[in-house]
Amino acid sequence: MHRPTLGIIALILLITAVALLLSDSEDADLWRSACTRVGLLMAAIWLAYPHFKGIHPTVMAVILIAAAALMFVVYRKPKDIALLGAIAIFFFFLRSKLRRRPTR
């Protein structure tokens, strides 16, 4: 995705969250929370975007799917936090394998 587009989306979502903070509607809390969370996530991606350029898209997709699955597991069963450690170790080894070694 285009980096300025990520920044604009994050900004719009965060401005919407602030506007909903001033609203008195019953559904405003739900939408404000959603806009805040997604806006902060998009802002974090916008900040980290230059570091993503060297990663193959397939590897990035695997990392994002694994992160989403991990968040779901931790949300549903917080006691399974040991799984977080196992996945972190997996990504550490995956990262070391994906680094390019100099050719002779």
Helices and strands as residue ranges (DSSP letters): H 3-21, H 28-52, H 57-76, G 78-80, H 82-98
